[in-house]
């Protein structure tokens, strides 16, 4: 079972990129972020024609998350994190696919730091940590996949010199990420590629892709019950070099039976 996460950065604009990747790599489950669309604008028919069922939560102009399943329909269990009912940002969707609970996560960026956006990031992360603890308590096999907007360590970025005040590298969300892992989740990319870790994001600025000036922002955390099934993990870097590519490349894990 191949489960991937892909910040598509506008699913309508980059539908050709998405379809080309689906055809070439054929993941079983896909978690998308930054759909940047709502309602009927979501390209459901094209995705179905590619062989995938879909569930999504959209938001105009920004945010939006989805889960695609090859040959089946995701069984949605949640469309928002608990804990802050007034929060209407479309950043979380959760569904069961082939006996595995899968979450598509778009954690807030948090910039500029300091400020209210950073404070919101920390609150949202606390809600994710609490919900993940509940999933662990009930023992459900789960994958928490998405754009976490956290660079876990200095090894997960090409250089820290120009990023020292960026919310992606601040100590607080890094500590929250480690607290999440401490519950028993396995960071699949870090576990299988400890040195050097694979980048998943390259800015659309200053020739970042051409210089391989990347970061690791996209993570797939697997529950303790799934850890023995971990067979592989990687990043489909080739997508980042395609015309009109997202600034993220898909990251994935492979689970055995």
ChimeraX commands (.cxc) that place a marker at each C-alpha (Angstrom):
marker #1 position 0.00,0.00,0.00 radius 0.5
marker #1 position 1.64,3.21,-1.22 radius 0.5
marker #1 position 0.46,6.33,0.60 radius 0.5
marker #1 position 1.61,9.73,-0.62 radius 0.5
marker #1 position 1.27,13.34,0.43 radius 0.5
marker #1 position 1.45,16.17,-2.09 radius 0.5
marker #1 position 0.99,19.90,-1.54 radius 0.5
marker #1 position -0.33,20.57,-5.01 radius 0.5
marker #1 position -0.51,24.38,-4.57 radius 0.5
marker #1 position -3.74,24.88,-6.55 radius 0.5
marker #1 position -5.36,21.68,-7.77 radius 0.5
marker #1 position -7.16,23.34,-10.70 radius 0.5
marker #1 position -4.10,25.09,-12.09 radius 0.5
marker #1 position -1.88,22.05,-11.56 radius 0.5
marker #1 position -4.34,19.34,-12.52 radius 0.5
marker #1 position -2.14,18.26,-15.48 radius 0.5
marker #1 position 0.82,17.85,-13.07 radius 0.5
marker #1 position -1.32,15.84,-10.66 radius 0.5
marker #1 position -2.71,13.54,-13.36 radius 0.5
marker #1 position 0.72,12.92,-14.88 radius 0.5
marker #1 position 2.09,11.97,-11.46 radius 0.5
marker #1 position -0.86,9.68,-10.69 radius 0.5
marker #1 position -0.41,7.88,-14.00 radius 0.5
marker #1 position 3.34,7.40,-13.58 radius 0.5
marker #1 position 3.57,6.56,-9.86 radius 0.5
marker #1 position 0.13,5.00,-9.19 radius 0.5
marker #1 position -0.08,5.61,-5.42 radius 0.5
marker #1 position -2.90,3.81,-3.63 radius 0.5
marker #1 position -3.78,6.77,-1.42 radius 0.5
marker #1 position -2.98,10.46,-1.91 radius 0.5
marker #1 position -3.23,13.26,0.62 radius 0.5
marker #1 position -3.42,16.67,-1.09 radius 0.5
marker #1 position -2.96,20.10,0.44 radius 0.5
marker #1 position -3.47,23.69,-0.74 radius 0.5
marker #1 position -6.33,22.86,-3.06 radius 0.5
marker #1 position -7.25,26.56,-3.26 radius 0.5
marker #1 position -10.72,25.77,-4.56 radius 0.5
marker #1 position -14.24,25.06,-3.35 radius 0.5
marker #1 position -17.36,23.15,-4.39 radius 0.5
marker #1 position -17.85,22.21,-8.05 radius 0.5
marker #1 position -14.49,23.69,-9.08 radius 0.5
marker #1 position -12.76,20.69,-7.53 radius 0.5
marker #1 position -11.79,18.49,-10.55 radius 0.5
marker #1 position -13.63,15.40,-9.35 radius 0.5
marker #1 position -14.48,13.99,-12.77 radius 0.5
marker #1 position -10.89,14.17,-13.99 radius 0.5
marker #1 position -9.67,12.48,-10.82 radius 0.5
marker #1 position -12.32,9.77,-11.15 radius 0.5
marker #1 position -11.31,9.24,-14.78 radius 0.5
marker #1 position -7.78,8.64,-13.50 radius 0.5
marker #1 position -9.15,5.84,-11.32 radius 0.5
marker #1 position -9.45,7.56,-7.96 radius 0.5
marker #1 position -12.26,8.27,-5.55 radius 0.5
marker #1 position -11.96,11.51,-3.62 radius 0.5
marker #1 position -13.03,13.30,-0.47 radius 0.5
marker #1 position -12.11,16.91,0.16 radius 0.5
marker #1 position -12.66,20.07,2.17 radius 0.5
marker #1 position -12.09,23.18,0.09 radius 0.5
marker #1 position -11.55,26.86,0.73 radius 0.5
marker #1 position -11.49,29.69,-1.78 radius 0.5
marker #1 position -8.09,31.14,-2.65 radius 0.5
marker #1 position -6.09,29.19,-0.05 radius 0.5
marker #1 position -5.94,26.06,2.15 radius 0.5
marker #1 position -8.04,23.00,1.28 radius 0.5
marker #1 position -7.21,19.31,1.79 radius 0.5
marker #1 position -8.22,16.08,0.09 radius 0.5
marker #1 position -7.76,12.32,0.21 radius 0.5
marker #1 position -7.77,10.25,-3.00 radius 0.5
marker #1 position -8.03,6.46,-3.08 radius 0.5
marker #1 position -7.25,4.36,-6.14 radius 0.5
marker #1 position -10.20,2.20,-7.09 radius 0.5
marker #1 position -12.32,3.08,-4.05 radius 0.5
marker #1 position -14.01,5.88,-2.16 radius 0.5
marker #1 position -12.40,7.16,1.05 radius 0.5
marker #1 position -14.70,6.72,4.06 radius 0.5
marker #1 position -14.56,10.14,5.72 radius 0.5
marker #1 position -14.38,10.12,9.52 radius 0.5
marker #1 position -13.53,13.77,10.22 radius 0.5
marker #1 position -13.29,17.05,8.29 radius 0.5
marker #1 position -11.72,19.22,10.99 radius 0.5
marker #1 position -9.63,18.85,14.10 radius 0.5
marker #1 position -11.52,18.95,17.40 radius 0.5
marker #1 position -10.90,21.65,19.96 radius 0.5
marker #1 position -11.62,25.00,18.29 radius 0.5
marker #1 position -15.08,24.97,16.65 radius 0.5
marker #1 position -14.78,28.59,15.50 radius 0.5
marker #1 position -11.79,27.69,13.30 radius 0.5
marker #1 position -13.10,27.47,9.73 radius 0.5
marker #1 position -9.79,27.06,7.90 radius 0.5
marker #1 position -9.78,23.92,5.72 radius 0.5
marker #1 position -6.67,22.18,7.00 radius 0.5
marker #1 position -7.62,18.64,8.05 radius 0.5
marker #1 position -9.51,15.70,6.63 radius 0.5
marker #1 position -9.44,12.10,7.83 radius 0.5
marker #1 position -10.72,8.95,6.12 radius 0.5
marker #1 position -10.47,5.19,6.28 radius 0.5
marker #1 position -8.98,3.42,3.27 radius 0.5
marker #1 position -8.39,-0.35,3.23 radius 0.5
marker #1 position -8.41,-0.60,7.00 radius 0.5
marker #1 position -6.01,2.29,7.61 radius 0.5
marker #1 position -7.07,5.68,8.98 radius 0.5
marker #1 position -5.38,8.38,6.95 radius 0.5
marker #1 position -5.22,12.10,7.68 radius 0.5
marker #1 position -4.35,14.83,5.20 radius 0.5
marker #1 position -2.82,17.72,7.15 radius 0.5
marker #1 position -2.01,21.29,6.19 radius 0.5
marker #1 position -0.51,22.79,9.31 radius 0.5
marker #1 position -0.43,26.61,9.42 radius 0.5
marker #1 position 2.71,28.29,8.10 radius 0.5
marker #1 position 2.91,30.70,11.04 radius 0.5
marker #1 position 4.71,33.59,9.37 radius 0.5
marker #1 position 5.40,36.30,10.21 radius 0.5
marker #1 position 7.00,35.43,13.52 radius 0.5
marker #1 position 6.18,36.66,16.10 radius 0.5
marker #1 position 2.51,37.45,15.67 radius 0.5
marker #1 position -1.05,36.10,15.62 radius 0.5
marker #1 position -0.40,33.72,12.70 radius 0.5
marker #1 position 2.41,32.08,14.65 radius 0.5
marker #1 position 0.20,31.84,17.74 radius 0.5
marker #1 position -2.50,30.18,15.61 radius 0.5
marker #1 position 0.08,27.71,14.31 radius 0.5
marker #1 position 0.99,26.65,17.84 radius 0.5
marker #1 position -2.67,26.31,18.89 radius 0.5
marker #1 position -3.46,24.23,15.81 radius 0.5
marker #1 position -0.46,22.01,16.45 radius 0.5
marker #1 position -1.60,21.42,20.04 radius 0.5
marker #1 position -4.99,20.28,18.71 radius 0.5
marker #1 position -3.25,17.88,16.34 radius 0.5
marker #1 position -1.12,16.48,19.17 radius 0.5
marker #1 position -4.22,15.93,21.30 radius 0.5
marker #1 position -6.11,14.21,18.49 radius 0.5
marker #1 position -3.11,12.04,17.62 radius 0.5
marker #1 position -2.93,10.97,21.27 radius 0.5
marker #1 position -6.56,9.87,21.09 radius 0.5
marker #1 position -5.88,7.86,17.92 radius 0.5
marker #1 position -3.00,6.19,19.72 radius 0.5
marker #1 position -5.18,5.49,22.77 radius 0.5
marker #1 position -7.78,3.61,20.74 radius 0.5
marker #1 position -5.06,1.76,18.82 radius 0.5
marker #1 position -6.22,2.57,15.31 radius 0.5
marker #1 position -3.68,1.92,12.51 radius 0.5
marker #1 position -3.11,5.40,11.16 radius 0.5
marker #1 position -0.96,7.59,8.91 radius 0.5
marker #1 position -0.74,11.33,9.61 radius 0.5
marker #1 position 0.43,12.73,6.28 radius 0.5
marker #1 position 0.79,16.24,5.01 radius 0.5
marker #1 position 2.55,19.56,4.86 radius 0.5
marker #1 position 3.48,20.21,8.48 radius 0.5
marker #1 position 5.23,23.51,7.75 radius 0.5
marker #1 position 7.92,22.40,10.20 radius 0.5
marker #1 position 11.57,21.74,9.43 radius 0.5
marker #1 position 12.22,19.18,12.20 radius 0.5
marker #1 position 16.00,19.69,12.53 radius 0.5
marker #1 position 18.80,21.70,10.96 radius 0.5
marker #1 position 19.64,18.59,8.90 radius 0.5
marker #1 position 16.27,19.00,7.14 radius 0.5
marker #1 position 17.22,22.23,5.33 radius 0.5
marker #1 position 19.97,23.16,2.93 radius 0.5
marker #1 position 21.07,26.13,5.07 radius 0.5
marker #1 position 19.71,27.81,8.19 radius 0.5
marker #1 position 21.45,31.17,7.82 radius 0.5
marker #1 position 18.67,33.04,6.02 radius 0.5
marker #1 position 15.84,31.21,7.84 radius 0.5
marker #1 position 16.65,31.93,11.48 radius 0.5
marker #1 position 13.52,34.03,12.07 radius 0.5
marker #1 position 11.21,31.92,9.91 radius 0.5
marker #1 position 8.30,30.20,11.67 radius 0.5
marker #1 position 9.19,26.93,9.92 radius 0.5
marker #1 position 12.35,26.65,12.03 radius 0.5
marker #1 position 11.25,28.15,15.34 radius 0.5
marker #1 position 11.97,26.15,18.48 radius 0.5
marker #1 position 8.33,25.97,19.58 radius 0.5
marker #1 position 6.87,24.05,16.59 radius 0.5
marker #1 position 9.99,21.91,16.43 radius 0.5
marker #1 position 9.40,20.93,20.04 radius 0.5
marker #1 position 5.75,20.19,19.27 radius 0.5
marker #1 position 6.82,17.95,16.40 radius 0.5
marker #1 position 9.10,16.00,18.73 radius 0.5
marker #1 position 6.28,15.69,21.28 radius 0.5
marker #1 position 4.09,14.22,18.54 radius 0.5
marker #1 position 6.77,11.67,17.64 radius 0.5
marker #1 position 7.22,10.84,21.32 radius 0.5
marker #1 position 3.68,9.43,21.36 radius 0.5
marker #1 position 5.07,6.55,19.30 radius 0.5
marker #1 position 4.67,7.77,15.71 radius 0.5
marker #1 position 7.41,6.96,13.18 radius 0.5
marker #1 position 8.62,9.68,10.82 radius 0.5
marker #1 position 8.98,7.35,7.83 radius 0.5
marker #1 position 11.28,9.52,5.70 radius 0.5
marker #1 position 13.63,10.22,8.60 radius 0.5
marker #1 position 13.60,6.57,9.68 radius 0.5
marker #1 position 14.61,5.22,6.27 radius 0.5
marker #1 position 16.74,8.15,5.05 radius 0.5
marker #1 position 18.51,9.50,8.15 radius 0.5
marker #1 position 21.42,11.13,6.32 radius 0.5
marker #1 position 20.94,13.08,4.25 radius 0.5
marker #1 position 17.17,13.49,4.53 radius 0.5
marker #1 position 15.31,14.06,1.27 radius 0.5
marker #1 position 13.99,17.54,0.54 radius 0.5
marker #1 position 10.30,17.89,-0.27 radius 0.5
marker #1 position 10.08,21.66,-0.92 radius 0.5
marker #1 position 11.99,24.18,-3.03 radius 0.5
marker #1 position 10.91,27.81,-3.19 radius 0.5
marker #1 position 9.84,29.42,-6.47 radius 0.5
marker #1 position 12.51,32.02,-5.75 radius 0.5
marker #1 position 16.26,32.52,-6.26 radius 0.5
marker #1 position 16.67,29.39,-8.38 radius 0.5
marker #1 position 16.07,27.20,-5.33 radius 0.5
marker #1 position 15.26,24.11,-7.41 radius 0.5
marker #1 position 18.24,24.55,-9.70 radius 0.5
marker #1 position 20.53,24.96,-6.67 radius 0.5
marker #1 position 18.82,22.11,-4.77 radius 0.5
marker #1 position 18.23,24.60,-1.94 radius 0.5
marker #1 position 15.48,22.53,-0.37 radius 0.5
marker #1 position 13.69,21.84,2.88 radius 0.5
marker #1 position 11.83,18.86,4.34 radius 0.5
marker #1 position 8.34,20.10,5.22 radius 0.5
marker #1 position 6.16,17.17,4.17 radius 0.5
marker #1 position 6.00,14.26,6.59 radius 0.5
marker #1 position 4.28,10.89,6.88 radius 0.5
marker #1 position 3.95,9.68,10.47 radius 0.5
marker #1 position 2.86,6.08,10.91 radius 0.5
marker #1 position 1.37,4.54,14.03 radius 0.5
marker #1 position 3.14,1.90,16.10 radius 0.5
marker #1 position 0.86,-0.83,14.76 radius 0.5
marker #1 position 1.91,0.01,11.18 radius 0.5
marker #1 position 5.64,0.43,11.83 radius 0.5
marker #1 position 6.46,-3.27,11.25 radius 0.5
marker #1 position 4.84,-2.96,7.81 radius 0.5
marker #1 position 7.09,-0.09,6.68 radius 0.5
marker #1 position 8.86,-1.23,3.51 radius 0.5
marker #1 position 9.92,1.99,1.86 radius 0.5
marker #1 position 9.69,5.78,1.76 radius 0.5
marker #1 position 10.80,8.43,-0.66 radius 0.5
marker #1 position 10.16,11.63,-2.59 radius 0.5
marker #1 position 9.15,11.87,-6.26 radius 0.5
marker #1 position 11.60,14.67,-7.01 radius 0.5
marker #1 position 11.02,14.56,-10.74 radius 0.5
marker #1 position 7.69,16.35,-10.35 radius 0.5
marker #1 position 9.41,19.51,-9.11 radius 0.5
marker #1 position 11.30,19.86,-12.38 radius 0.5
marker #1 position 8.18,19.72,-14.56 radius 0.5
marker #1 position 6.66,22.85,-16.17 radius 0.5
marker #1 position 4.47,24.91,-13.80 radius 0.5
marker #1 position 5.29,22.57,-10.91 radius 0.5
marker #1 position 4.19,23.01,-7.34 radius 0.5
marker #1 position 6.95,24.13,-4.99 radius 0.5
marker #1 position 6.48,20.78,-3.18 radius 0.5
marker #1 position 7.21,17.27,-4.45 radius 0.5
marker #1 position 5.17,14.24,-3.35 radius 0.5
marker #1 position 6.52,12.22,-0.43 radius 0.5
marker #1 position 5.39,8.64,0.10 radius 0.5
marker #1 position 5.57,5.52,2.22 radius 0.5
marker #1 position 5.14,1.90,1.22 radius 0.5
marker #1 position 3.42,-0.45,3.68 radius 0.5
marker #1 position 3.59,-4.21,3.28 radius 0.5
marker #1 position 0.78,-6.63,4.04 radius 0.5
marker link #1:1,2 radius 0.2
marker link #1:2,3 radius 0.2
marker link #1:3,4 radius 0.2
marker link #1:4,5 radius 0.2
marker link #1:5,6 radius 0.2
marker link #1:6,7 radius 0.2
marker link #1:7,8 radius 0.2
marker link #1:8,9 radius 0.2
marker link #1:9,10 radius 0.2
marker link #1:10,11 radius 0.2
marker link #1:11,12 radius 0.2
marker link #1:12,13 radius 0.2
marker link #1:13,14 radius 0.2
marker link #1:14,15 radius 0.2
marker link #1:15,16 radius 0.2
marker link #1:16,17 radius 0.2
marker link #1:17,18 radius 0.2
marker link #1:18,19 radius 0.2
marker link #1:19,20 radius 0.2
marker link #1:20,21 radius 0.2
marker link #1:21,22 radius 0.2
marker link #1:22,23 radius 0.2
marker link #1:23,24 radius 0.2
marker link #1:24,25 radius 0.2
marker link #1:25,26 radius 0.2
marker link #1:26,27 radius 0.2
marker link #1:27,28 radius 0.2
marker link #1:28,29 radius 0.2
marker link #1:29,30 radius 0.2
marker link #1:30,31 radius 0.2
marker link #1:31,32 radius 0.2
marker link #1:32,33 radius 0.2
marker link #1:33,34 radius 0.2
marker link #1:34,35 radius 0.2
marker link #1:35,36 radius 0.2
marker link #1:36,37 radius 0.2
marker link #1:37,38 radius 0.2
marker link #1:38,39 radius 0.2
marker link #1:39,40 radius 0.2
marker link #1:40,41 radius 0.2
marker link #1:41,42 radius 0.2
marker link #1:42,43 radius 0.2
marker link #1:43,44 radius 0.2
marker link #1:44,45 radius 0.2
marker link #1:45,46 radius 0.2
marker link #1:46,47 radius 0.2
marker link #1:47,48 radius 0.2
marker link #1:48,49 radius 0.2
marker link #1:49,50 radius 0.2
marker link #1:50,51 radius 0.2
marker link #1:51,52 radius 0.2
marker link #1:52,53 radius 0.2
marker link #1:53,54 radius 0.2
marker link #1:54,55 radius 0.2
marker link #1:55,56 radius 0.2
marker link #1:56,57 radius 0.2
marker link #1:57,58 radius 0.2
marker link #1:58,59 radius 0.2
marker link #1:59,60 radius 0.2
marker link #1:60,61 radius 0.2
marker link #1:61,62 radius 0.2
marker link #1:62,63 radius 0.2
marker link #1:63,64 radius 0.2
marker link #1:64,65 radius 0.2
marker link #1:65,66 radius 0.2
marker link #1:66,67 radius 0.2
marker link #1:67,68 radius 0.2
marker link #1:68,69 radius 0.2
marker link #1:69,70 radius 0.2
marker link #1:70,71 radius 0.2
marker link #1:71,72 radius 0.2
marker link #1:72,73 radius 0.2
marker link #1:73,74 radius 0.2
marker link #1:74,75 radius 0.2
marker link #1:75,76 radius 0.2
marker link #1:76,77 radius 0.2
marker link #1:77,78 radius 0.2
marker link #1:78,79 radius 0.2
marker link #1:79,80 radius 0.2
marker link #1:80,81 radius 0.2
marker link #1:81,82 radius 0.2
marker link #1:82,83 radius 0.2
marker link #1:83,84 radius 0.2
marker link #1:84,85 radius 0.2
marker link #1:85,86 radius 0.2
marker link #1:86,87 radius 0.2
marker link #1:87,88 radius 0.2
marker link #1:88,89 radius 0.2
marker link #1:89,90 radius 0.2
marker link #1:90,91 radius 0.2
marker link #1:91,92 radius 0.2
marker link #1:92,93 radius 0.2
marker link #1:93,94 radius 0.2
marker link #1:94,95 radius 0.2
marker link #1:95,96 radius 0.2
marker link #1:96,97 radius 0.2
marker link #1:97,98 radius 0.2
marker link #1:98,99 radius 0.2
marker link #1:99,100 radius 0.2
marker link #1:100,101 radius 0.2
marker link #1:101,102 radius 0.2
marker link #1:102,103 radius 0.2
marker link #1:103,104 radius 0.2
marker link #1:104,105 radius 0.2
marker link #1:105,106 radius 0.2
marker link #1:106,107 radius 0.2
marker link #1:107,108 radius 0.2
marker link #1:108,109 radius 0.2
marker link #1:109,110 radius 0.2
marker link #1:110,111 radius 0.2
marker link #1:111,112 radius 0.2
marker link #1:112,113 radius 0.2
marker link #1:113,114 radius 0.2
marker link #1:114,115 radius 0.2
marker link #1:115,116 radius 0.2
marker link #1:116,117 radius 0.2
marker link #1:117,118 radius 0.2
marker link #1:118,119 radius 0.2
marker link #1:119,120 radius 0.2
marker link #1:120,121 radius 0.2
marker link #1:121,122 radius 0.2
marker link #1:122,123 radius 0.2
marker link #1:123,124 radius 0.2
marker link #1:124,125 radius 0.2
marker link #1:125,126 radius 0.2
marker link #1:126,127 radius 0.2
marker link #1:127,128 radius 0.2
marker link #1:128,129 radius 0.2
marker link #1:129,130 radius 0.2
marker link #1:130,131 radius 0.2
marker link #1:131,132 radius 0.2
marker link #1:132,133 radius 0.2
marker link #1:133,134 radius 0.2
marker link #1:134,135 radius 0.2
marker link #1:135,136 radius 0.2
marker link #1:136,137 radius 0.2
marker link #1:137,138 radius 0.2
marker link #1:138,139 radius 0.2
marker link #1:139,140 radius 0.2
marker link #1:140,141 radius 0.2
marker link #1:141,142 radius 0.2
marker link #1:142,143 radius 0.2
marker link #1:143,144 radius 0.2
marker link #1:144,145 radius 0.2
marker link #1:145,146 radius 0.2
marker link #1:146,147 radius 0.2
marker link #1:147,148 radius 0.2
marker link #1:148,149 radius 0.2
marker link #1:149,150 radius 0.2
marker link #1:150,151 radius 0.2
marker link #1:151,152 radius 0.2
marker link #1:152,153 radius 0.2
marker link #1:153,154 radius 0.2
marker link #1:154,155 radius 0.2
marker link #1:155,156 radius 0.2
marker link #1:156,157 radius 0.2
marker link #1:157,158 radius 0.2
marker link #1:158,159 radius 0.2
marker link #1:159,160 radius 0.2
marker link #1:160,161 radius 0.2
marker link #1:161,162 radius 0.2
marker link #1:162,163 radius 0.2
marker link #1:163,164 radius 0.2
marker link #1:164,165 radius 0.2
marker link #1:165,166 radius 0.2
marker link #1:166,167 radius 0.2
marker link #1:167,168 radius 0.2
marker link #1:168,169 radius 0.2
marker link #1:169,170 radius 0.2
marker link #1:170,171 radius 0.2
marker link #1:171,172 radius 0.2
marker link #1:172,173 radius 0.2
marker link #1:173,174 radius 0.2
marker link #1:174,175 radius 0.2
marker link #1:175,176 radius 0.2
marker link #1:176,177 radius 0.2
marker link #1:177,178 radius 0.2
marker link #1:178,179 radius 0.2
marker link #1:179,180 radius 0.2
marker link #1:180,181 radius 0.2
marker link #1:181,182 radius 0.2
marker link #1:182,183 radius 0.2
marker link #1:183,184 radius 0.2
marker link #1:184,185 radius 0.2
marker link #1:185,186 radius 0.2
marker link #1:186,187 radius 0.2
marker link #1:187,188 radius 0.2
marker link #1:188,189 radius 0.2
marker link #1:189,190 radius 0.2
marker link #1:190,191 radius 0.2
marker link #1:191,192 radius 0.2
marker link #1:192,193 radius 0.2
marker link #1:193,194 radius 0.2
marker link #1:194,195 radius 0.2
marker link #1:195,196 radius 0.2
marker link #1:196,197 radius 0.2
marker link #1:197,198 radius 0.2
marker link #1:198,199 radius 0.2
marker link #1:199,200 radius 0.2
marker link #1:200,201 radius 0.2
marker link #1:201,202 radius 0.2
marker link #1:202,203 radius 0.2
marker link #1:203,204 radius 0.2
marker link #1:204,205 radius 0.2
marker link #1:205,206 radius 0.2
marker link #1:206,207 radius 0.2
marker link #1:207,208 radius 0.2
marker link #1:208,209 radius 0.2
marker link #1:209,210 radius 0.2
marker link #1:210,211 radius 0.2
marker link #1:211,212 radius 0.2
marker link #1:212,213 radius 0.2
marker link #1:213,214 radius 0.2
marker link #1:214,215 radius 0.2
marker link #1:215,216 radius 0.2
marker link #1:216,217 radius 0.2
marker link #1:217,218 radius 0.2
marker link #1:218,219 radius 0.2
marker link #1:219,220 radius 0.2
marker link #1:220,221 radius 0.2
marker link #1:221,222 radius 0.2
marker link #1:222,223 radius 0.2
marker link #1:223,224 radius 0.2
marker link #1:224,225 radius 0.2
marker link #1:225,226 radius 0.2
marker link #1:226,227 radius 0.2
marker link #1:227,228 radius 0.2
marker link #1:228,229 radius 0.2
marker link #1:229,230 radius 0.2
marker link #1:230,231 radius 0.2
marker link #1:231,232 radius 0.2
marker link #1:232,233 radius 0.2
marker link #1:233,234 radius 0.2
marker link #1:234,235 radius 0.2
marker link #1:235,236 radius 0.2
marker link #1:236,237 radius 0.2
marker link #1:237,238 radius 0.2
marker link #1:238,239 radius 0.2
marker link #1:239,240 radius 0.2
marker link #1:240,241 radius 0.2
marker link #1:241,242 radius 0.2
marker link #1:242,243 radius 0.2
marker link #1:243,244 radius 0.2
marker link #1:244,245 radius 0.2
marker link #1:245,246 radius 0.2
marker link #1:246,247 radius 0.2
marker link #1:247,248 radius 0.2
marker link #1:248,249 radius 0.2
marker link #1:249,250 radius 0.2
marker link #1:250,251 radius 0.2
marker link #1:251,252 radius 0.2
marker link #1:252,253 radius 0.2
marker link #1:253,254 radius 0.2
marker link #1:254,255 radius 0.2
marker link #1:255,256 radius 0.2
marker link #1:256,257 radius 0.2
view
